[in-house]
Amino acid sequence: MKQLEAFRRGDFDTAYTFASADIRQQFDRPAFEQMVRGGYPEIAESSFATVVSSALAADGHAYVAVKVRGANGKDIEAFYELVLESGQWKINGVAAKPDPGVVVIPLPLGRGQGEGPQSRSFPFRIFPVALFGSSPTIVIRRGYL
């Protein structure tokens, strides 16, 4: 998420520091920026992102699924592979796919019981997402309850 924050600020120098050694061998800093802007525009300029799942594999790599809304209004699901290098997790790759059927909405803090979009008349299925930031988040999949 810190890399996405750096991208939002246009700080590709900082974003590059989150890349693994393998990625840095493949791309120098300018080529890294060109690759991200050209291949992953929603990641390069996101307006919102939330982690929806993560797992640690037997080989020691971590895998993280992130819902991202690009500044262009398109939603994607990004699957990150992370490797541990010198005690820090580094991004070793990402695969992204369009995510047209999901809307991610941050909930304001302090909602009481029975408030909000949990109404039976609300035409969506609502799936709570584990908290990975400072505000609760829900994922809404199209379809009737």
FIKOLZA-1660 file (N, C-alpha, C; in steps of 0.1 Angstrom, whole numbers, plus 5000, padded with zeros to 4 digits):
% residues 145
   i   px   py   pz ch aa at
   1 5008 4988 5000  A  M  N
   1 5000 5000 5000  A  M CA
   1 5009 5013 5000  A  M  C
   2 5021 5012 5006  A  K  N
   2 5029 5023 5006  A  K CA
   2 5034 5027 4992  A  K  C
   3 5036 5016 4984  A  Q  N
   3 5040 5019 4970  A  Q CA
   3 5028 5026 4963  A  Q  C
   4 5016 5022 4965  A  L  N
   4 5005 5029 4958  A  L CA
   4 5004 5043 4963  A  L  C
   5 5006 5046 4976  A  E  N
   5 5007 5060 4981  A  E CA
   5 5017 5068 4974  A  E  C
   6 5029 5062 4972  A  A  N
   6 5040 5069 4964  A  A CA
   6 5035 5072 4950  A  A  C
   7 5029 5062 4943  A  F  N
   7 5024 5064 4930  A  F CA
   7 5014 5076 4930  A  F  C
   8 5005 5076 4939  A  R  N
   8 4995 5087 4940  A  R CA
   8 5002 5101 4941  A  R  C
   9 5013 5102 4948  A  R  N
   9 5020 5114 4949  A  R CA
   9 5029 5117 4937  A  R  C
  10 5030 5107 4927  A  G  N
  10 5038 5109 4916  A  G CA
  10 5053 5107 4919  A  G  C
  11 5055 5100 4931  A  D  N
  11 5069 5098 4936  A  D CA
  11 5074 5084 4932  A  D  C
  12 5078 5083 4919  A  F  N
  12 5083 5070 4914  A  F CA
  12 5096 5066 4919  A  F  C
  13 5104 5076 4924  A  D  N
  13 5116 5072 4931  A  D CA
  13 5114 5064 4943  A  D  C
  14 5105 5068 4952  A  T  N
  14 5101 5061 4964  A  T CA
  14 5094 5048 4960  A  T  C
  15 5085 5048 4950  A  A  N
  15 5078 5036 4946  A  A CA
  15 5088 5025 4942  A  A  C
  16 5099 5029 4935  A  Y  N
  16 5109 5020 4930  A  Y CA
  16 5116 5013 4941  A  Y  C
  17 5117 5019 4953  A  T  N
  17 5124 5013 4964  A  T CA
  17 5116 5001 4970  A  T  C
  18 5103 5000 4966  A  F  N
  18 5095 4988 4971  A  F CA
  18 5097 4976 4961  A  F  C
  19 5103 4978 4950  A  A  N
  19 5105 4967 4941  A  A CA
  19 5116 4958 4945  A  A  C
  20 5115 4945 4942  A  S  N
  20 5125 4935 4945  A  S CA
  20 5137 4937 4937  A  S  C
  21 5148 4930 4941  A  A  N
  21 5161 4931 4934  A  A CA
  21 5159 4926 4919  A  A  C
  22 5151 4915 4918  A  D  N
  22 5148 4910 4904  A  D CA
  22 5141 4921 4895  A  D  C
  23 5132 4928 4901  A  I  N
  23 5125 4938 4893  A  I CA
  23 5135 4949 4890  A  I  C
  24 5143 4953 4900  A  R  N
  24 5153 4964 4897  A  R CA
  24 5163 4960 4887  A  R  C
  25 5166 4947 4886  A  Q  N
  25 5176 4942 4876  A  Q CA
  25 5169 4943 4862  A  Q  C
  26 5156 4941 4861  A  Q  N
  26 5149 4941 4848  A  Q CA
  26 5147 4955 4843  A  Q  C
  27 5144 4964 4853  A  F  N
  27 5140 4978 4849  A  F CA
  27 5149 4988 4857  A  F  C
  28 5155 4997 4850  A  D  N
  28 5161 5009 4857  A  D CA
  28 5150 5018 4861  A  D  C
  29 5152 5028 4869  A  R  N
  29 5142 5037 4874  A  R CA
  29 5133 5043 4863  A  R  C
  30 5138 5049 4853  A  P  N
  30 5130 5055 4842  A  P CA
  30 5121 5044 4835  A  P  C
  31 5127 5032 4833  A  A  N
  31 5120 5021 4826  A  A CA
  31 5109 5016 4835  A  A  C
  32 5111 5016 4848  A  F  N
  32 5101 5012 4858  A  F CA
  32 5089 5021 4857  A  F  C
  33 5091 5034 4857  A  E  N
  33 5080 5043 4856  A  E CA
  33 5072 5041 4843  A  E  C
  34 5080 5039 4832  A  Q  N
  34 5073 5037 4819  A  Q CA
  34 5065 5025 4819  A  Q  C
  35 5070 5014 4825  A  M  N
  35 5063 5001 4826  A  M CA
  35 5050 5002 4834  A  M  C
  36 5051 5009 4845  A  V  N
  36 5039 5010 4854  A  V CA
  36 5029 5019 4848  A  V  C
  37 5033 5031 4843  A  R  N
  37 5023 5040 4836  A  R CA
  37 5017 5034 4824  A  R  C
  38 5025 5026 4816  A  G  N
  38 5020 5020 4804  A  G CA
  38 5012 5008 4806  A  G  C
  39 5016 4999 4815  A  G  N
  39 5010 4986 4817  A  G CA
  39 4999 4986 4828  A  G  C
  40 5000 4995 4838  A  Y  N
  40 4992 4995 4849  A  Y CA
  40 4987 5009 4853  A  Y  C
  41 4979 5015 4844  A  P  N
  41 4975 5029 4846  A  P CA
  41 4967 5031 4859  A  P  C
  42 4959 5021 4863  A  E  N
  42 4951 5022 4875  A  E CA
  42 4959 5022 4887  A  E  C
  43 4970 5014 4887  A  I  N
  43 4980 5014 4898  A  I CA
  43 4988 5027 4898  A  I  C
  44 4993 5031 4886  A  A  N
  44 5001 5043 4886  A  A CA
  44 4994 5056 4891  A  A  C
  45 4981 5056 4889  A  E  N
  45 4973 5067 4894  A  E CA
  45 4960 5062 4899  A  E  C
  46 4960 5058 4912  A  S  N
  46 4948 5052 4918  A  S CA
  46 4941 5063 4926  A  S  C
  47 4928 5061 4928  A  S  N
  47 4921 5070 4937  A  S CA
  47 4917 5063 4950  A  S  C
  48 4917 5050 4950  A  F  N
  48 4914 5042 4961  A  F CA
  48 4919 5028 4960  A  F  C
  49 4923 5022 4971  A  A  N
  49 4928 5008 4971  A  A CA
  49 4926 5002 4985  A  A  C
  50 4923 4989 4984  A  T  N
  50 4921 4982 4997  A  T CA
  50 4926 4967 4995  A  T  C
  51 4933 4962 5005  A  V  N
  51 4937 4948 5005  A  V CA
  51 4925 4940 5008  A  V  C
  52 4923 4929 5000  A  V  N
  52 4911 4920 5003  A  V CA
  52 4915 4907 5007  A  V  C
  53 4928 4903 5005  A  S  N
  53 4933 4890 5010  A  S CA
  53 4948 4889 5009  A  S  C
  54 4953 4881 5017  A  S  N
  54 4968 4878 5016  A  S CA
  54 4971 4864 5021  A  S  C
  55 4982 4859 5016  A  A  N
  55 4985 4845 5020  A  A CA
  55 5000 4844 5019  A  A  C
  56 5006 4835 5028  A  L  N
  56 5020 4832 5028  A  L CA
  56 5021 4818 5022  A  L  C
  57 5029 4816 5012  A  A  N
  57 5031 4804 5005  A  A CA
  57 5042 4796 5012  A  A  C
  58 5042 4783 5009  A  A  N
  58 5052 4774 5014  A  A CA
  58 5066 4778 5010  A  A  C
  59 5068 4784 4999  A  D  N
  59 5081 4788 4994  A  D CA
  59 5086 4801 5001  A  D  C
  60 5077 4807 5010  A  G  N
  60 5081 4819 5017  A  G CA
  60 5077 4832 5010  A  G  C
  61 5071 4831 4998  A  H  N
  61 5066 4843 4991  A  H CA
  61 5052 4846 4997  A  H  C
  62 5049 4859 4997  A  A  N
  62 5036 4864 5001  A  A CA
  62 5028 4868 4989  A  A  C
  63 5015 4866 4989  A  Y  N
  63 5006 4870 4978  A  Y CA
  63 4995 4878 4984  A  Y  C
  64 4993 4889 4978  A  V  N
  64 4983 4899 4983  A  V CA
  64 4974 4903 4971  A  V  C
  65 4960 4902 4974  A  A  N
  65 4951 4907 4964  A  A CA
  65 4946 4921 4968  A  A  C
  66 4946 4930 4959  A  V  N
  66 4942 4944 4962  A  V CA
  66 4932 4949 4952  A  V  C
  67 4921 4955 4957  A  K  N
  67 4911 4961 4948  A  K CA
  67 4916 4975 4946  A  K  C
  68 4916 4980 4934  A  V  N
  68 4921 4993 4930  A  V CA
  68 4912 5000 4921  A  V  C
  69 4909 5013 4925  A  R  N
  69 4901 5021 4916  A  R CA
  69 4911 5031 4910  A  R  C
  70 4912 5031 4897  A  G  N
  70 4921 5041 4890  A  G CA
  70 4915 5055 4890  A  G  C
  71 4923 5065 4888  A  A  N
  71 4919 5078 4886  A  A CA
  71 4910 5079 4874  A  A  C
  72 4912 5069 4864  A  N  N
  72 4904 5069 4852  A  N CA
  72 4890 5063 4854  A  N  C
  73 4887 5059 4867  A  G  N
  73 4874 5054 4870  A  G CA
  73 4872 5039 4868  A  G  C
  74 4883 5032 4863  A  K  N
  74 4882 5018 4861  A  K CA
  74 4887 5011 4874  A  K  C
  75 4880 4999 4877  A  D  N
  75 4883 4991 4888  A  D CA
  75 4891 4979 4883  A  D  C
  76 4902 4975 4891  A  I  N
  76 4909 4963 4888  A  I CA
  76 4912 4956 4901  A  I  C
  77 4915 4943 4899  A  E  N
  77 4920 4935 4910  A  E CA
  77 4935 4932 4907  A  E  C
  78 4944 4936 4916  A  A  N
  78 4958 4934 4914  A  A CA
  78 4963 4923 4924  A  A  C
  79 4971 4914 4918  A  F  N
  79 4976 4903 4926  A  F CA
  79 4991 4905 4927  A  F  C
  80 4996 4908 4939  A  Y  N
  80 5010 4911 4941  A  Y CA
  80 5017 4899 4947  A  Y  C
  81 5029 4896 4942  A  E  N
  81 5038 4886 4948  A  E CA
  81 5049 4894 4955  A  E  C
  82 5051 4891 4968  A  L  N
  82 5062 4897 4976  A  L CA
  82 5072 4887 4980  A  L  C
  83 5085 4892 4981  A  V  N
  83 5096 4884 4986  A  V CA
  83 5102 4891 4997  A  V  C
  84 5108 4883 5006  A  L  N
  84 5115 4889 5018  A  L CA
  84 5129 4891 5014  A  L  C
  85 5134 4904 5015  A  E  N
  85 5148 4907 5012  A  E CA
  85 5153 4915 5023  A  E  C
  86 5163 4910 5030  A  S  N
  86 5170 4917 5041  A  S CA
  86 5160 4922 5051  A  S  C
  87 5150 4913 5054  A  G  N
  87 5140 4916 5064  A  G CA
  87 5129 4925 5060  A  G  C
  88 5128 4929 5047  A  Q  N
  88 5117 4937 5043  A  Q CA
  88 5110 4931 5031  A  Q  C
  89 5097 4932 5031  A  W  N
  89 5089 4926 5019  A  W CA
  89 5091 4936 5007  A  W  C
  90 5094 4930 4996  A  K  N
  90 5096 4937 4983  A  K CA
  90 5086 4931 4973  A  K  C
  91 5081 4940 4964  A  I  N
  91 5072 4935 4954  A  I CA
  91 5080 4929 4942  A  I  C
  92 5077 4917 4939  A  N  N
  92 5084 4909 4929  A  N CA
  92 5076 4907 4917  A  N  C
  93 5064 4912 4916  A  G  N
  93 5056 4911 4905  A  G CA
  93 5041 4914 4908  A  G  C
  94 5034 4918 4897  A  V  N
  94 5020 4921 4899  A  V CA
  94 5012 4916 4886  A  V  C
  95 5001 4911 4888  A  A  N
  95 4992 4908 4877  A  A CA
  95 4979 4915 4880  A  A  C
  96 4973 4921 4870  A  A  N
  96 4961 4928 4872  A  A CA
  96 4950 4924 4862  A  A  C
  97 4938 4924 4866  A  K  N
  97 4927 4921 4857  A  K CA
  97 4915 4931 4860  A  K  C
  98 4907 4934 4850  A  P  N
  98 4896 4942 4852  A  P CA
  98 4887 4936 4862  A  P  C
  99 4880 4945 4870  A  D  N
  99 4871 4940 4880  A  D CA
  99 4858 4948 4879  A  D  C
 100 4850 4946 4868  A  P  N
 100 4838 4954 4865  A  P CA
 100 4827 4951 4875  A  P  C
 101 4826 4940 4882  A  G  N
 101 4815 4937 4890  A  G CA
 101 4816 4940 4905  A  G  C
 102 4826 4947 4908  A  V  N
 102 4828 4950 4923  A  V CA
 102 4830 4965 4925  A  V  C
 103 4823 4969 4935  A  V  N
 103 4824 4983 4939  A  V CA
 103 4830 4983 4953  A  V  C
 104 4841 4990 4956  A  V  N
 104 4847 4991 4969  A  V CA
 104 4843 5004 4975  A  V  C
 105 4838 5004 4987  A  I  N
 105 4833 5016 4994  A  I CA
 105 4839 5016 5008  A  I  C
 106 4847 5027 5011  A  P  N
 106 4851 5028 5025  A  P CA
 106 4840 5033 5034  A  P  C
 107 4838 5027 5045  A  L  N
 107 4827 5031 5054  A  L CA
 107 4832 5042 5064  A  L  C
 108 4824 5052 5067  A  P  N
 108 4828 5061 5077  A  P CA
 108 4829 5054 5091  A  P  C
 109 4838 5059 5099  A  L  N
 109 4839 5053 5113  A  L CA
 109 4827 5058 5121  A  L  C
 110 4823 5049 5131  A  G  N
 110 4813 5053 5140  A  G CA
 110 4799 5050 5136  A  G  C
 111 4797 5042 5126  A  R  N
 111 4784 5038 5122  A  R CA
 111 4778 5029 5133  A  R  C
 112 4765 5031 5136  A  G  N
 112 4758 5023 5147  A  G CA
 112 4752 5010 5141  A  G  C
 113 4747 5002 5149  A  Q  N
 113 4741 4989 5145  A  Q CA
 113 4729 4993 5136  A  Q  C
 114 4726 4986 5126  A  G  N
 114 4714 4987 5118  A  G CA
 114 4715 4999 5108  A  G  C
 115 4725 5007 5108  A  E  N
 115 4726 5018 5099  A  E CA
 115 4734 5014 5087  A  E  C
 116 4733 5022 5076  A  G  N
 116 4740 5019 5064  A  G CA
 116 4734 5010 5055  A  G  C
 117 4741 5005 5045  A  P  N
 117 4736 4998 5033  A  P CA
 117 4733 4983 5036  A  P  C
 118 4731 4979 5049  A  Q  N
 118 4728 4965 5052  A  Q CA
 118 4713 4962 5051  A  Q  C
 119 4705 4972 5047  A  S  N
 119 4691 4970 5045  A  S CA
 119 4687 4959 5036  A  S  C
 120 4677 4951 5039  A  R  N
 120 4672 4940 5030  A  R CA
 120 4668 4945 5016  A  R  C
 121 4664 4958 5015  A  S  N
 121 4660 4963 5002  A  S CA
 121 4672 4968 4994  A  S  C
 122 4684 4968 4999  A  F  N
 122 4696 4972 4992  A  F CA
 122 4699 4961 4982  A  F  C
 123 4700 4964 4969  A  P  N
 123 4701 4953 4958  A  P CA
 123 4715 4948 4956  A  P  C
 124 4723 4946 4967  A  F  N
 124 4736 4941 4965  A  F CA
 124 4739 4931 4976  A  F  C
 125 4748 4922 4974  A  R  N
 125 4754 4914 4984  A  R CA
 125 4766 4921 4990  A  R  C
 126 4767 4921 5003  A  I  N
 126 4778 4929 5010  A  I CA
 126 4787 4919 5017  A  I  C
 127 4800 4920 5014  A  F  N
 127 4810 4911 5021  A  F CA
 127 4819 4920 5028  A  F  C
 128 4820 4919 5042  A  P  N
 128 4830 4926 5049  A  P CA
 128 4844 4922 5045  A  P  C
 129 4853 4931 5046  A  V  N
 129 4867 4929 5043  A  V CA
 129 4875 4932 5056  A  V  C
 130 4885 4923 5058  A  A  N
 130 4894 4926 5070  A  A CA
 130 4900 4939 5069  A  A  C
 131 4902 4945 5080  A  L  N
 131 4908 4959 5081  A  L CA
 131 4923 4958 5079  A  L  C
 132 4928 4966 5069  A  F  N
 132 4942 4968 5067  A  F CA
 132 4946 4982 5066  A  F  C
 133 4937 4991 5072  A  G  N
 133 4940 5005 5072  A  G CA
 133 4933 5011 5084  A  G  C
 134 4930 5024 5082  A  S  N
 134 4924 5031 5094  A  S CA
 134 4909 5031 5093  A  S  C
 135 4903 5027 5082  A  S  N
 135 4888 5027 5081  A  S CA
 135 4883 5014 5077  A  S  C
 136 4871 5010 5082  A  P  N
 136 4865 4998 5077  A  P CA
 136 4861 4999 5062  A  P  C
 137 4860 4988 5056  A  T  N
 137 4857 4987 5041  A  T CA
 137 4848 4976 5038  A  T  C
 138 4839 4978 5029  A  I  N
 138 4831 4967 5024  A  I CA
 138 4833 4965 5009  A  I  C
 139 4830 4953 5005  A  V  N
 139 4830 4950 4990  A  V CA
 139 4816 4946 4987  A  V  C
 140 4811 4952 4976  A  I  N
 140 4797 4950 4972  A  I CA
 140 4798 4943 4958  A  I  C
 141 4792 4931 4957  A  R  N
 141 4791 4924 4945  A  R CA
 141 4776 4925 4940  A  R  C
 142 4775 4928 4927  A  R  N
 142 4762 4930 4921  A  R CA
 142 4753 4917 4923  A  R  C
 143 4741 4919 4926  A  G  N
 143 4731 4908 4927  A  G CA
 143 4722 4911 4939  A  G  C
 144 4710 4905 4939  A  Y  N
 144 4701 4907 4949  A  Y CA
 144 4703 4898 4961  A  Y  C
 145 4699 4903 4973  A  L  N
 145 4700 4895 4985  A  L CA
 145 4690 4884 4985  A  L  C
% end
